[in-house]
Amino acid sequence: VLNNSRTLNATSSTTVLNRTGAAIDQLNLTGPSTTLDINGLFNQGLSFSNNHSASNQTDNDITNRANGVINGITDTGTAYTDVDNSGTINGTTDLGAGNDSYVNRAQTSGAVNLGDGVDLFAQISGTMCCTVNLGEGNDNAFVFGGTMSSDLQGGGGSDFLAWTGGQIVAGIRMGEGDDRAVFMDLTAANMPPGLSIDGGLGNDRLLWYNTQNGTGDDVA
């Protein structure tokens, strides 16, 4: 157990392993490349301040496993940050500028802001309590399962959404830009009555495949 905040100032790559039962209050990372494999607790979360390096496909790689708990993630630089969550992430995740990704397979209890850049969001399973904002850029979002209790916001840019399973409870707002969305194999179990779908400004396109909200009823 580390009860105080820790800062790691690396000149090259950093690897952090936080195993089951371990606990760190807060970790601040400034090095050019970081890999985190988490099965323990970050009580006050993680913060990054590094910028993107042209030699890296991903600058910060975060894998949160089934027993992992992260209480917030903040990226204030331009790093490309990838988050793959199979545990619990509480509080706000703010990935800032850069081509970032966020994959949820379990529980996310806080807003997710992907920031500027060409970002990727994937809701595989589990729950998301709060708004997901893709930010400015030509972003991609995929919803395969689980429940998103708040809305999905595309932000500015020509974004793409594929929705093939799970629930989006509070609506879809694609934002400004020439957006595209594909809804496939959805039923009333996926789409609650009155769900708001807003393409925003721009030349948008919505494609429906085998999708309806009730027997014989079209989705308007």
HUZIFEN-V426114 format. One record per residue. N is the residue number from 1. RES is the residue in one letter. SS is DSSP state (H for helix, E for strand, C for the rest). PSI is psi as a letter, one per 30 degrees, with the letter a starting at -180 (999 if undefined). BURIAL is # if it has 9 or more other C-alpha atoms within 8 Angstrom, else .. Layout:
n->N res->RES ss->SS psi->PSI burial->BURIAL
n->N res->RES ss->SS psi->PSI burial->BURIAL
This chain:
n->1 res->V ss->C psi->k burial->.
n->2 res->L ss->E psi->j burial->.
n->3 res->N ss->E psi->f burial->.
n->4 res->N ss->E psi->l burial->.
n->5 res->S ss->E psi->k burial->#
n->6 res->R ss->E psi->k burial->.
n->7 res->T ss->E psi->k burial->.
n->8 res->L ss->E psi->j burial->#
n->9 res->N ss->C psi->j burial->.
n->10 res->A ss->C psi->l burial->#
n->11 res->T ss->C psi->f burial->.
n->12 res->S ss->C psi->b burial->.
n->13 res->S ss->E psi->k burial->#
n->14 res->T ss->E psi->k burial->#
n->15 res->T ss->E psi->k burial->.
n->16 res->V ss->E psi->k burial->#
n->17 res->L ss->E psi->j burial->.
n->18 res->N ss->E psi->j burial->#
n->19 res->R ss->C psi->l burial->.
n->20 res->T ss->C psi->k burial->.
n->21 res->G ss->C psi->f burial->.
n->22 res->A ss->C psi->l burial->#
n->23 res->A ss->E psi->k burial->#
n->24 res->I ss->E psi->k burial->#
n->25 res->D ss->E psi->e burial->#
n->26 res->Q ss->E psi->k burial->#
n->27 res->L ss->E psi->k burial->#
n->28 res->N ss->E psi->k burial->#
n->29 res->L ss->E psi->k burial->#
n->30 res->T ss->C psi->f burial->#
n->31 res->G ss->C psi->l burial->#
n->32 res->P ss->C psi->f burial->#
n->33 res->S ss->E psi->k burial->#
n->34 res->T ss->E psi->k burial->#
n->35 res->T ss->E psi->k burial->#
n->36 res->L ss->E psi->k burial->#
n->37 res->D ss->E psi->j burial->#
n->38 res->I ss->E psi->k burial->#
n->39 res->N ss->C psi->g burial->#
n->40 res->G ss->C psi->b burial->#
n->41 res->L ss->E psi->k burial->#
n->42 res->F ss->E psi->j burial->#
n->43 res->N ss->C psi->e burial->#
n->44 res->Q ss->C psi->g burial->#
n->45 res->G ss->C psi->a burial->#
n->46 res->L ss->E psi->k burial->#
n->47 res->S ss->E psi->k burial->#
n->48 res->F ss->E psi->k burial->#
n->49 res->S ss->C psi->g burial->#
n->50 res->N ss->C psi->l burial->#
n->51 res->N ss->C psi->l burial->#
n->52 res->H ss->C psi->k burial->#
n->53 res->S ss->C psi->k burial->.
n->54 res->A ss->C psi->f burial->.
n->55 res->S ss->C psi->f burial->.
n->56 res->N ss->C psi->k burial->.
n->57 res->Q ss->C psi->e burial->.
n->58 res->T ss->C psi->k burial->#
n->59 res->D ss->C psi->e burial->#
n->60 res->N ss->E psi->k burial->#
n->61 res->D ss->E psi->j burial->#
n->62 res->I ss->E psi->j burial->#
n->63 res->T ss->E psi->j burial->#
n->64 res->N ss->E psi->j burial->#
n->65 res->R ss->C psi->a burial->#
n->66 res->A ss->C psi->e burial->.
n->67 res->N ss->C psi->g burial->#
n->68 res->G ss->C psi->k burial->#
n->69 res->V ss->E psi->k burial->#
n->70 res->I ss->E psi->k burial->#
n->71 res->N ss->E psi->i burial->#
n->72 res->G ss->E psi->k burial->#
n->73 res->I ss->E psi->k burial->#
n->74 res->T ss->E psi->k burial->#
n->75 res->D ss->E psi->j burial->#
n->76 res->T ss->C psi->f burial->#
n->77 res->G ss->C psi->a burial->#
n->78 res->T ss->C psi->g burial->#
n->79 res->A ss->C psi->l burial->#
n->80 res->Y ss->C psi->j burial->#
n->81 res->T ss->E psi->k burial->#
n->82 res->D ss->E psi->k burial->#
n->83 res->V ss->E psi->k burial->#
n->84 res->D ss->E psi->j burial->#
n->85 res->N ss->E psi->j burial->#
n->86 res->S ss->C psi->g burial->#
n->87 res->G ss->C psi->b burial->#
n->88 res->T ss->E psi->k burial->#
n->89 res->I ss->E psi->j burial->#
n->90 res->N ss->E psi->l burial->#
n->91 res->G ss->E psi->a burial->#
n->92 res->T ss->E psi->k burial->#
n->93 res->T ss->E psi->j burial->#
n->94 res->D ss->E psi->j burial->#
n->95 res->L ss->C psi->f burial->#
n->96 res->G ss->C psi->a burial->#
n->97 res->A ss->C psi->l burial->#
n->98 res->G ss->C psi->l burial->#
n->99 res->N ss->C psi->j burial->#
n->100 res->D ss->C psi->l burial->#
n->101 res->S ss->E psi->k burial->#
n->102 res->Y ss->E psi->k burial->#
n->103 res->V ss->E psi->k burial->#
n->104 res->N ss->E psi->k burial->#
n->105 res->R ss->C psi->f burial->#
n->106 res->A ss->C psi->c burial->#
n->107 res->Q ss->E psi->k burial->#
n->108 res->T ss->E psi->j burial->#
n->109 res->S ss->E psi->i burial->#
n->110 res->G ss->C psi->l burial->#
n->111 res->A ss->C psi->l burial->#
n->112 res->V ss->E psi->j burial->#
n->113 res->N ss->E psi->j burial->#
n->114 res->L ss->C psi->f burial->#
n->115 res->G ss->C psi->a burial->#
n->116 res->D ss->C psi->k burial->#
n->117 res->G ss->C psi->l burial->#
n->118 res->V ss->C psi->j burial->#
n->119 res->D ss->C psi->l burial->#
n->120 res->L ss->E psi->k burial->#
n->121 res->F ss->E psi->k burial->#
n->122 res->A ss->E psi->k burial->#
n->123 res->Q ss->E psi->j burial->#
n->124 res->I ss->C psi->e burial->#
n->125 res->S ss->C psi->a burial->#
n->126 res->G ss->C psi->a burial->#
n->127 res->T ss->E psi->k burial->#
n->128 res->M ss->E psi->k burial->#
n->129 res->C ss->C psi->f burial->#
n->130 res->C ss->C psi->l burial->#
n->131 res->T ss->C psi->k burial->#
n->132 res->V ss->E psi->k burial->#
n->133 res->N ss->E psi->j burial->#
n->134 res->L ss->C psi->f burial->#
n->135 res->G ss->C psi->a burial->#
n->136 res->E ss->C psi->k burial->#
n->137 res->G ss->C psi->l burial->#
n->138 res->N ss->C psi->i burial->#
n->139 res->D ss->C psi->l burial->#
n->140 res->N ss->E psi->k burial->#
n->141 res->A ss->E psi->k burial->#
n->142 res->F ss->E psi->k burial->#
n->143 res->V ss->E psi->j burial->#
n->144 res->F ss->C psi->f burial->#
n->145 res->G ss->C psi->a burial->#
n->146 res->G ss->C psi->a burial->#
n->147 res->T ss->E psi->k burial->#
n->148 res->M ss->E psi->j burial->#
n->149 res->S ss->C psi->f burial->#
n->150 res->S ss->C psi->a burial->#
n->151 res->D ss->C psi->l burial->#
n->152 res->L ss->E psi->k burial->#
n->153 res->Q ss->E psi->k burial->#
n->154 res->G ss->C psi->e burial->#
n->155 res->G ss->C psi->a burial->#
n->156 res->G ss->C psi->l burial->#
n->157 res->G ss->C psi->l burial->#
n->158 res->S ss->C psi->j burial->#
n->159 res->D ss->C psi->l burial->#
n->160 res->F ss->E psi->k burial->#
n->161 res->L ss->E psi->k burial->#
n->162 res->A ss->E psi->k burial->#
n->163 res->W ss->E psi->j burial->#
n->164 res->T ss->C psi->f burial->#
n->165 res->G ss->C psi->l burial->#
n->166 res->G ss->C psi->a burial->#
n->167 res->Q ss->E psi->k burial->#
n->168 res->I ss->E psi->j burial->#
n->169 res->V ss->C psi->e burial->#
n->170 res->A ss->C psi->g burial->#
n->171 res->G ss->C psi->l burial->#
n->172 res->I ss->E psi->k burial->#
n->173 res->R ss->E psi->j burial->#
n->174 res->M ss->C psi->f burial->#
n->175 res->G ss->C psi->a burial->#
n->176 res->E ss->C psi->k burial->#
n->177 res->G ss->C psi->l burial->#
n->178 res->D ss->C psi->i burial->#
n->179 res->D ss->C psi->l burial->#
n->180 res->R ss->E psi->k burial->#
n->181 res->A ss->E psi->k burial->#
n->182 res->V ss->E psi->k burial->#
n->183 res->F ss->E psi->k burial->#
n->184 res->M ss->E psi->k burial->#
n->185 res->D ss->C psi->h burial->#
n->186 res->L ss->C psi->k burial->#
n->187 res->T ss->C psi->a burial->#
n->188 res->A ss->C psi->f burial->#
n->189 res->A ss->C psi->f burial->.
n->190 res->N ss->C psi->e burial->#
n->191 res->M ss->C psi->j burial->#
n->192 res->P ss->C psi->l burial->#
n->193 res->P ss->C psi->k burial->.
n->194 res->G ss->C psi->g burial->.
n->195 res->L ss->C psi->k burial->#
n->196 res->S ss->C psi->k burial->.
n->197 res->I ss->E psi->j burial->.
n->198 res->D ss->E psi->j burial->.
n->199 res->G ss->C psi->f burial->#
n->200 res->G ss->C psi->a burial->#
n->201 res->L ss->C psi->k burial->.
n->202 res->G ss->C psi->l burial->#
n->203 res->N ss->C psi->j burial->.
n->204 res->D ss->C psi->l burial->#
n->205 res->R ss->E psi->k burial->.
n->206 res->L ss->E psi->k burial->.
n->207 res->L ss->E psi->k burial->.
n->208 res->W ss->E psi->k burial->.
n->209 res->Y ss->E psi->j burial->.
n->210 res->N ss->C psi->h burial->.
n->211 res->T ss->C psi->k burial->#
n->212 res->Q ss->C psi->l burial->#
n->213 res->N ss->C psi->g burial->#
n->214 res->G ss->C psi->l burial->.
n->215 res->T ss->C psi->j burial->.
n->216 res->G ss->C psi->g burial->.
n->217 res->D ss->C psi->k burial->.
n->218 res->D ss->C psi->l burial->.
n->219 res->V ss->C psi->k burial->.
n->220 res->A ss->C psi->999 burial->.
